[in-house]
């Protein structure tokens, strides 16, 4: 595909600039067409979310029937590695992206997913797909762990800044300051975006996490605490938060991204109760000063 979509190719002191690439974007053309075809269908959804990662197994009926599509039935999404509209993973059995997508889809019958396949650590590819996702109707963007780890925390913050009307949900990965220019890093530290939430997962330790302090650069970090039971897969914290946010957007399509995240944080700011599924957390004022908000995963389903 040429032109049309816009990718992040250079930096300013404050944010990424979106510019039209001069050549086709996409990966190895020789690999295109080797993935299974996307099943024919129509988009019955009303609320779209984008999923950035290794791709999904769209041949599964439960996913094929919930793909975001345009008026011609083509999927809304992209395979940046192969440069086509078949974002299929290298090894469907080795990724939890399907589980993340399904968990969010199950939260609302009118949701549909726009899948993007991006090679981990590919900054240019990530930028190009941000430009693509910024033009689809989705208000929610979920970034999987393998991709996020190759980009680093600062890159995720700058990505959110470039899409101010989109809620970005990503893992709480480590910083990689060498990936971005110093001026851009300083700018994001001085004015972090309010439309991103970074997720840390832990099992059976909500009470132990209350009040734990995070480094000063851990803007927007939330700990989702799970009980010992239930399905366990990498990214289930992303899925739980994504499911909560898709429900919020389904009820209020014009809900501001910052307000949606404030509602999420309030789930972890309530006073603890004695039940086994109590909501643990710290006050929002403390959270904004480097502390972590801790939310019991069960609270996201209420």
C-alpha positions as CSV (number, residue, x, y, z in Angstrom):
1,X,0.0,0.0,0.0
2,X,1.3,3.4,-0.8
3,X,0.6,6.8,0.7
4,X,-2.7,7.3,2.4
5,X,-1.6,6.2,5.9
6,X,0.8,8.2,7.9
7,X,3.7,7.0,10.0
8,X,5.9,8.4,12.8
9,X,9.2,9.1,11.2
10,X,10.9,11.9,13.0
11,X,10.8,13.6,16.4
12,X,10.2,17.1,17.7
13,X,11.1,18.3,21.2
14,X,7.6,17.6,22.4
15,X,6.2,14.7,20.5
16,X,6.4,12.6,17.4
17,X,5.5,14.2,14.1
18,X,3.2,12.2,11.7
19,X,4.5,12.5,8.2
20,X,3.6,10.7,5.0
21,X,6.2,8.1,4.0
22,X,7.8,8.6,0.6
23,X,7.7,4.8,-0.2
24,X,5.5,1.8,0.6
25,X,5.5,0.8,4.2
26,X,5.4,-2.7,5.3
27,X,7.8,-5.6,5.7
28,X,9.1,-8.4,3.6
29,X,7.0,-8.5,0.5
30,X,8.1,-12.1,-0.2
31,X,6.3,-13.3,2.9
32,X,3.0,-11.7,1.9
33,X,0.2,-14.2,0.9
34,X,1.6,-17.1,2.9
35,X,-0.8,-16.5,5.7
36,X,-4.4,-18.0,5.6
37,X,-7.0,-15.8,4.0
38,X,-9.2,-13.7,6.3
39,X,-12.7,-15.4,6.3
40,X,-15.4,-13.4,4.5
41,X,-17.7,-11.5,6.8
42,X,-19.2,-8.2,7.8
43,X,-18.6,-6.0,10.8
44,X,-21.6,-6.2,13.1
45,X,-19.8,-4.3,15.9
46,X,-20.3,-0.7,17.0
47,X,-17.2,-0.2,19.2
48,X,-13.7,-0.9,17.8
49,X,-10.5,-1.5,19.6
50,X,-7.0,-1.9,18.1
51,X,-4.7,-4.6,19.2
52,X,-1.0,-4.1,18.5
53,X,1.2,-7.2,18.7
54,X,2.1,-10.5,17.0
55,X,-1.2,-10.8,15.1
56,X,-4.2,-13.0,15.9
57,X,-5.5,-16.3,14.6
58,X,-8.4,-14.8,12.7
59,X,-9.4,-18.2,11.3
60,X,-11.0,-19.0,14.7
61,X,-14.8,-18.4,14.3
62,X,-15.0,-16.5,17.6
63,X,-12.5,-14.0,16.2
64,X,-13.4,-14.1,12.5
65,X,-17.0,-13.0,13.4
66,X,-15.7,-10.1,15.5
67,X,-13.2,-8.5,13.2
68,X,-13.5,-4.8,12.5
69,X,-14.2,-4.4,8.8
70,X,-14.8,-1.6,6.3
71,X,-17.8,-1.2,4.0
72,X,-16.3,-3.7,1.6
73,X,-15.8,-6.3,4.2
74,X,-12.0,-5.9,4.4
75,X,-10.5,-6.0,7.8
76,X,-9.5,-2.8,9.6
77,X,-6.0,-3.6,10.7
78,X,-2.7,-4.5,9.0
79,X,0.2,-6.8,8.9
80,X,3.2,-4.5,9.0
81,X,5.6,-7.3,8.8
82,X,4.3,-8.7,5.5
83,X,2.7,-5.6,4.2
84,X,-0.8,-7.0,3.8
85,X,-4.2,-7.3,5.4
86,X,-3.5,-10.7,7.0
87,X,-2.1,-10.0,10.4
88,X,-1.6,-13.7,11.3
89,X,1.1,-14.7,13.9
90,X,4.2,-16.7,13.1
91,X,3.1,-19.3,15.7
92,X,-0.6,-19.0,16.8
93,X,0.1,-21.4,19.7
94,X,2.9,-19.3,21.1
95,X,1.0,-16.0,21.6
96,X,-1.7,-14.9,24.1
97,X,-3.0,-12.2,21.8
98,X,-6.0,-14.3,20.9
99,X,-6.9,-14.6,24.6
100,X,-6.5,-10.8,25.1
101,X,-8.7,-10.1,22.1
102,X,-11.4,-12.6,23.1
103,X,-11.6,-11.3,26.7
104,X,-12.3,-7.8,25.5
105,X,-14.8,-8.9,22.9
106,X,-16.7,-11.0,25.5
107,X,-17.1,-7.9,27.6
108,X,-19.4,-6.3,25.0
109,X,-21.4,-7.9,22.2
110,X,-21.0,-4.8,20.0
111,X,-17.2,-4.7,20.2
112,X,-14.9,-5.6,17.3
113,X,-11.1,-5.9,17.0
114,X,-8.7,-4.3,14.6
115,X,-5.6,-6.4,14.7
116,X,-2.1,-5.2,13.8
117,X,1.0,-7.3,13.5
118,X,4.2,-5.5,14.2
119,X,7.7,-6.9,14.7
120,X,9.0,-6.4,18.2
121,X,11.4,-3.5,18.4
122,X,10.4,-2.1,15.0
123,X,10.0,1.6,15.9
124,X,9.3,2.7,12.3
125,X,6.7,-0.1,11.9
126,X,5.1,0.9,15.2
127,X,4.9,4.5,14.1
128,X,3.4,3.6,10.8
129,X,0.7,1.5,12.5
130,X,-0.1,4.3,14.9
131,X,-0.8,6.5,11.9
132,X,-3.1,3.7,10.6
133,X,-4.9,3.1,13.9
134,X,-5.3,6.8,14.3
135,X,-7.6,6.8,11.2
136,X,-9.8,3.9,12.2
137,X,-12.9,4.5,14.4
138,X,-11.4,2.9,17.5
139,X,-11.0,4.7,20.8
140,X,-9.0,2.0,22.5
141,X,-5.5,0.7,21.7
142,X,-4.0,-2.3,23.5
143,X,-0.3,-3.0,23.1
144,X,0.9,-6.6,23.9
145,X,4.0,-7.3,26.0
146,X,6.6,-8.5,23.5
147,X,6.0,-5.4,21.4
148,X,6.0,-3.0,24.3
149,X,9.2,-4.4,25.8
150,X,11.1,-3.7,22.5
151,X,9.8,-0.1,22.5
152,X,10.2,1.0,26.1
153,X,8.1,3.1,28.4
154,X,9.0,6.5,26.9
155,X,8.0,5.3,23.4
156,X,4.6,4.2,24.7
157,X,4.0,7.6,26.4
158,X,4.9,9.4,23.3
159,X,2.6,7.1,21.3
160,X,-0.3,8.1,23.6
161,X,0.6,11.7,23.2
162,X,0.3,11.4,19.4
163,X,-3.2,10.0,19.7
164,X,-4.9,12.2,22.4
165,X,-8.4,10.9,21.8
166,X,-7.4,7.3,22.1
167,X,-7.1,5.4,25.4
168,X,-3.8,3.4,25.3
169,X,-3.4,0.3,27.5
170,X,0.0,-1.3,27.6
171,X,2.2,-3.3,30.0
172,X,4.3,-1.5,32.5
173,X,7.6,-2.2,30.8
174,X,11.0,-0.8,31.6
175,X,12.4,2.4,30.3
176,X,14.5,2.5,27.1
177,X,15.8,6.1,27.0
178,X,18.3,5.2,24.2
179,X,15.4,4.6,21.8
180,X,14.3,8.3,21.7
181,X,16.0,11.6,21.5
182,X,16.8,13.4,24.8
183,X,14.6,16.4,24.0
184,X,11.6,14.2,23.4
185,X,12.3,12.3,26.6
186,X,12.5,15.5,28.7
187,X,9.3,16.8,27.1
188,X,7.3,13.7,28.0
189,X,8.6,13.8,31.6
190,X,7.5,17.4,32.0
191,X,4.1,16.8,30.4
192,X,3.1,13.1,30.5
193,X,-0.2,12.2,28.6
194,X,-3.4,11.6,30.5
195,X,-4.7,9.0,28.1
196,X,-2.5,6.0,28.9
197,X,-2.5,3.4,31.6
198,X,0.4,1.0,32.1
199,X,-0.5,-2.4,33.6
200,X,1.4,-4.5,36.0
201,X,-0.1,-7.9,36.9
202,X,0.2,-9.9,40.1
203,X,-1.5,-13.0,41.5
204,X,-2.9,-13.2,45.0
205,X,-1.0,-10.2,46.4
206,X,-3.3,-7.2,46.3
207,X,-3.0,-6.4,50.0
208,X,0.8,-6.7,49.8
209,X,0.9,-4.2,46.9
210,X,-1.0,-1.5,48.7
211,X,1.0,1.7,48.9
212,X,4.1,0.3,47.2
213,X,6.0,3.1,45.6
214,X,7.1,3.2,42.0
215,X,10.0,5.1,40.5
216,X,9.2,8.7,39.5
217,X,9.0,7.8,35.8
218,X,6.2,5.3,36.4
219,X,3.5,7.6,35.1
220,X,0.0,6.0,34.9
221,X,1.0,2.6,36.3
222,X,-1.7,0.4,37.8
223,X,-1.4,-3.0,39.4
224,X,-4.2,-5.5,38.6
225,X,-4.3,-8.1,41.3
226,X,-5.8,-11.5,40.5
227,X,-7.0,-14.3,42.7
228,X,-5.3,-17.7,42.4
229,X,-8.1,-19.2,40.3
230,X,-9.2,-18.5,36.8
231,X,-7.4,-18.6,33.4
232,X,-3.8,-17.5,33.5
233,X,-2.1,-16.0,30.5
234,X,0.3,-13.3,29.7
235,X,-1.7,-10.1,29.2
236,X,-4.7,-10.9,31.3
237,X,-4.3,-7.6,33.1
238,X,-4.4,-5.9,29.8
239,X,-7.5,-7.9,28.9
240,X,-9.2,-7.1,32.2
241,X,-8.6,-3.3,31.8
242,X,-9.5,-3.4,28.1
243,X,-12.8,-5.1,28.9
244,X,-13.6,-2.5,31.5
245,X,-12.8,0.4,29.2
246,X,-14.7,-1.1,26.2
247,X,-17.8,-1.2,28.4
248,X,-17.3,2.4,29.4
249,X,-16.9,3.4,25.7
250,X,-19.9,1.4,24.7
251,X,-22.1,3.3,27.1
252,X,-20.5,6.6,26.4
253,X,-18.9,6.7,22.9
254,X,-17.7,10.3,23.4
255,X,-16.2,9.7,26.8
256,X,-12.9,11.6,27.2
257,X,-9.9,9.3,27.4
258,X,-8.7,11.1,30.6
259,X,-12.1,10.7,32.3
260,X,-12.2,7.0,31.4
261,X,-8.8,6.4,33.1
262,X,-9.9,8.5,36.1
263,X,-12.8,6.1,36.5
264,X,-10.5,3.2,36.4
265,X,-8.2,4.7,39.0
266,X,-11.2,5.3,41.3
267,X,-11.8,1.6,41.5
268,X,-8.5,1.4,43.4
269,X,-9.1,4.4,45.5
270,X,-12.0,3.1,47.5
271,X,-11.6,2.1,51.1
272,X,-10.7,-1.6,51.6
273,X,-13.5,-3.9,52.8
274,X,-13.2,-7.3,54.6
275,X,-14.4,-9.5,51.8
276,X,-12.1,-11.8,49.9
277,X,-12.7,-9.8,46.8
278,X,-12.1,-6.4,48.4
279,X,-10.7,-3.5,46.4
280,X,-7.3,-2.5,47.5
281,X,-5.6,0.7,46.6
282,X,-4.1,4.0,47.5
283,X,-5.5,7.5,47.2
284,X,-5.3,9.2,43.8
285,X,-3.2,12.1,45.1
286,X,-0.6,9.7,46.3
287,X,-0.8,7.7,43.1
288,X,-0.1,10.8,41.0
289,X,3.0,11.4,43.1
290,X,4.7,8.2,42.1
291,X,2.6,5.6,44.0
292,X,0.7,2.7,42.4
293,X,-3.0,2.2,42.3
294,X,-3.8,-1.4,43.0
295,X,-7.1,-2.8,41.7
296,X,-8.6,-6.1,42.4
297,X,-9.4,-7.7,39.0
298,X,-12.9,-8.7,40.2
299,X,-13.7,-5.0,40.7
300,X,-13.4,-4.5,36.9
301,X,-16.2,-6.9,36.3
302,X,-18.7,-5.2,38.6
